[in-house]
Amino acid sequence: MTHTLYIGDPAYSSWSLRGWLLFERFGLQRSTVWVDFASRDVADQLAGIAPARTVPAVVFDDGAVMGESLGIAEELASRFPEAGIWPQDSRARVTARALACEMHAGFGALRSACPMALRVAYEGFEPSGEVLADLARLEVLWDHARRTVGGEGPWLCGAYSAADAFFAPVAARIATYGLPVSEAATEYVAAHLADPAFRRWRAMGFARGEDLPWYAMDLPHREWPGPTPLEARAVEAGPSENADCPYSGKPVTHFLEAGGKVWGFCNAFCRDKTVADPLAWPRFAALYAAR
């Protein structure tokens, strides 16, 4: 039996992003169950794994259920102590835990006014005083972590940790709404937007789920401020350079064109997540580079 991760719509579910990163970023195996957000009946869809009522939720390989994001981080750290979910250095570990706890419990104004919406970037959003106060507090926390335990890299406590996973949706919000932050905070946001795991999550947001109107803002759109993906488009037929899907190994049935060549996949989701950001996916990137 393997761990099973229940997650919601990747374009909108900020907490699902945190849970998914805790597995994806630290190389932990899992199976995935997608929970539909369109019908707004998340608790009903999780009835089979009670008492979990929200996403993310995990059913561990021994049958234990955890429906709480910070609890998922702690349980994974206990089960996989070598994964690096929390820093090894005691001071950095305390800092990372404090950051994740405050993110988990706070920043209500930012969450309410700026729901995660990874398919768009808005122009002209005017943050309230409460949102600006949340942004100011973020800058205090991020600056403290970088000055005291951050080291030379882009992440808050040295190497990437659960604290960074918990702030990834905040980086997405700052990018989506063009929120005003300092140069140092902008660099931290840019590190998230360029992170291949984050890019894979955003790519899945284009490939899975429908546009949900209750998240939409009546504002002009602008270009996404993250890296520009390799240009690709879905096409109806091959022949393709590869006979088997780079992800599943199954025979190809769906196709995309990139770099003047056609590539095959075993289903529409595999194709469409790759169309959205081809080189964010290591197996396709290796296939593409080899041809």
C-alpha positions in Angstrom: 0.0 0.0 0.0 1.3 3.5 -0.9 0.5 6.9 0.5 -2.5 8.5 -1.2 -2.7 12.3 -1.6 -6.1 13.9 -2.1 -5.8 17.4 -3.7 -8.1 19.9 -5.3 -8.1 22.0 -8.5 -4.4 23.0 -9.2 -5.4 26.4 -10.6 -7.2 27.4 -7.4 -6.4 25.2 -4.4 -3.6 26.9 -2.5 -3.5 24.4 0.3 -3.4 21.5 -2.2 -0.3 23.1 -3.7 1.4 23.0 -0.3 0.5 19.4 0.3 1.6 18.4 -3.2 4.9 20.2 -2.9 5.6 18.3 0.4 5.6 15.1 -1.7 6.9 16.4 -5.1 9.7 18.7 -3.9 11.1 16.0 -1.5 10.9 13.1 -3.8 8.2 11.1 -1.9 6.1 8.6 -3.7 2.3 8.7 -3.6 -0.8 8.0 -5.6 -3.0 11.0 -6.3 -6.8 11.5 -6.0 -8.2 14.7 -7.6 -11.1 16.4 -5.8 -13.4 18.4 -8.0 -13.9 22.1 -6.9 -16.6 22.9 -9.5 -19.5 21.4 -7.4 -18.2 22.8 -4.1 -18.8 19.5 -2.3 -15.3 18.8 -1.2 -16.3 17.3 2.2 -18.7 14.9 0.5 -16.0 13.8 -1.9 -13.8 13.0 1.1 -16.5 11.1 3.1 -14.7 7.9 2.5 -11.6 9.1 4.4 -13.3 10.7 7.4 -12.5 12.7 9.5 -10.7 14.6 6.7 -13.0 17.3 5.2 -10.6 19.5 3.3 -7.7 19.2 0.8 -5.0 18.3 1.0 -5.5 15.1 2.8 -3.3 12.0 3.0 -4.1 8.4 3.7 -0.8 7.0 4.7 0.3 3.5 3.8 -0.7 2.1 7.2 -4.3 3.5 6.8 -3.8 6.6 9.0 -5.7 9.7 7.8 -4.3 13.2 8.0 -6.4 16.1 6.8 -4.3 19.0 8.0 -1.5 20.6 6.0 0.9 21.3 8.8 0.2 17.9 10.3 1.0 16.4 6.9 4.4 18.2 6.9 5.2 16.9 10.4 4.1 13.3 9.8 6.1 13.2 6.5 9.2 14.6 8.4 8.7 11.8 11.0 8.4 9.1 8.4 11.1 10.4 6.1 13.7 12.0 8.4 16.3 12.1 5.6 14.1 13.9 3.1 14.9 17.4 4.4 11.4 18.6 4.9 12.7 20.6 7.9 16.3 21.9 8.1 18.8 19.9 10.0 20.3 22.9 11.8 18.3 23.5 15.0 18.1 27.3 14.6 17.0 27.0 11.0 14.5 24.3 11.9 12.9 26.4 14.6 12.7 29.4 12.2 11.2 27.2 9.4 8.6 25.8 11.8 7.7 29.2 13.1 7.3 30.6 9.6 5.1 27.7 8.5 2.9 28.0 11.6 2.3 31.7 11.1 1.5 31.2 7.5 -0.9 28.3 8.4 -2.8 30.4 11.0 -2.7 33.9 9.6 -2.8 36.3 6.6 -6.6 36.2 6.4 -6.9 39.5 4.5 -4.5 38.4 1.8 -6.2 35.0 1.4 -9.6 36.5 1.3 -8.9 39.4 -1.1 -6.5 37.5 -3.4 -7.6 33.9 -4.0 -5.1 31.8 -5.8 -5.8 31.8 -9.6 -2.8 30.5 -11.5 -4.2 30.8 -15.0 -4.2 34.6 -15.0 -2.1 37.6 -13.9 -4.1 40.8 -13.3 -3.4 44.4 -13.9 -4.7 47.2 -11.7 -5.5 45.4 -8.5 -5.7 47.8 -5.5 -4.8 46.1 -2.2 -6.6 47.2 0.9 -4.8 48.5 4.0 -5.3 45.1 5.6 -3.7 43.3 2.6 -0.8 45.8 2.7 -0.4 45.0 6.4 -0.2 41.3 5.6 2.4 42.0 3.0 4.4 44.0 5.4 4.4 41.2 7.9 5.5 38.7 5.2 8.5 40.9 4.5 9.4 41.0 8.2 9.3 37.2 8.4 11.1 36.6 5.1 13.8 39.2 5.9 14.4 37.7 9.3 14.8 34.2 8.0 17.1 35.2 5.2 19.3 37.3 7.5 19.6 34.8 10.3 19.5 31.3 8.7 19.0 31.8 5.0 22.6 31.5 3.7 23.4 32.3 0.0 20.5 30.6 -1.8 17.0 31.9 -2.6 15.1 29.9 0.0 14.2 31.2 3.4 16.1 28.8 5.7 19.0 27.7 3.5 17.8 24.7 1.4 14.2 24.4 0.3 12.1 23.3 3.3 8.4 23.0 4.3 8.4 26.7 5.1 9.0 27.5 1.4 6.3 25.0 0.4 3.9 26.9 2.7 4.7 30.2 1.2 4.6 29.1 -2.5 0.9 30.0 -2.8 1.7 33.5 -1.4 4.3 33.9 -4.1 1.6 32.9 -6.6 -0.8 35.5 -5.2 1.9 38.3 -5.4 2.5 37.3 -9.0 -1.1 37.0 -10.0 -2.3 40.3 -8.5 1.0 42.3 -8.9 1.1 43.1 -5.2 3.7 45.6 -4.1 6.7 44.1 -2.3 10.3 44.9 -1.9 13.1 43.9 -4.2 14.2 41.1 -1.9 10.7 39.8 -1.7 10.3 40.0 -5.4 13.4 37.9 -5.8 12.0 35.3 -3.4 8.7 35.2 -5.4 10.7 34.8 -8.6 12.5 31.8 -7.2 9.1 30.1 -6.6 7.9 31.0 -10.1 11.0 29.5 -11.6 11.0 26.4 -9.5 10.3 23.4 -11.7 8.0 21.8 -9.2 5.9 25.0 -9.0 5.9 25.2 -12.8 4.6 21.7 -13.0 1.8 22.5 -10.6 0.8 25.6 -12.6 1.0 23.6 -15.8 -1.5 21.0 -14.4 -3.7 24.0 -13.6 -4.1 24.6 -17.3 -4.7 20.9 -18.0 -7.2 20.0 -15.3 -10.4 21.6 -14.1 -12.6 24.3 -15.5 -12.6 28.1 -15.0 -14.4 28.8 -11.8 -16.2 32.2 -12.0 -16.3 32.7 -8.2 -12.5 33.2 -8.3 -12.5 35.6 -11.2 -11.7 39.3 -11.0 -13.1 42.0 -13.3 -9.6 43.3 -14.1 -7.4 43.5 -17.2 -4.9 40.7 -17.7 -1.2 40.9 -18.1 1.6 38.5 -18.9 2.5 36.0 -16.3 5.7 37.3 -14.6 7.4 33.9 -14.4 9.6 32.1 -17.0 8.2 31.9 -20.5 7.6 28.2 -21.4 8.8 26.6 -24.6 6.1 27.1 -27.2 4.0 24.0 -27.8 0.5 23.2 -29.1 -1.8 20.2 -29.2 -2.2 18.5 -32.5 -4.7 15.9 -33.7 -2.4 13.2 -34.9 1.2 11.9 -35.3 3.3 10.2 -36.2 5.3 11.1 -33.1 9.0 11.0 -32.3 8.2 8.6 -29.4 6.1 5.5 -29.4 5.4 5.4 -25.7 4.3 8.1 -23.3 7.2 9.6 -21.4 5.3 9.4 -18.1 3.4 6.1 -18.1 5.2 4.1 -20.8 1.9 3.3 -22.4 1.3 3.6 -26.2 0.7 7.2 -27.4 -2.8 8.3 -28.4 -2.5 12.2 -28.0 0.0 14.5 -29.6 1.7 17.9 -29.3 4.0 19.8 -31.5 7.1 21.5 -30.1 10.4 22.4 -31.7 9.1 21.5 -35.1 8.5 17.9 -34.1 5.5 15.9 -32.9 5.5 14.1 -29.5 3.1 11.6 -28.2 1.3 10.9 -24.9 -1.1 8.3 -23.5 -4.0 10.7 -22.6 -5.1 14.2 -22.8 -3.9 15.2 -19.4 -0.4 14.0 -20.0 -0.4 16.0 -23.3 -2.0 19.2 -21.9 0.1 19.5 -18.8 3.2 19.2 -21.1 1.8 21.8 -23.6 1.5 24.3 -20.8 5.2 24.1 -19.8 7.1 21.4 -21.7 10.5 21.7 -20.1 9.2 21.7 -16.5 8.6 18.0 -16.9 12.0 16.2 -16.5 10.9 13.1 -18.5 9.7 15.1 -21.4 12.6 17.5 -21.2 15.0 14.6 -21.5 13.1 13.1 -24.4 13.1 16.5 -26.1 16.8 17.1 -25.6 17.7 13.6 -26.9 16.0 14.3 -30.3 
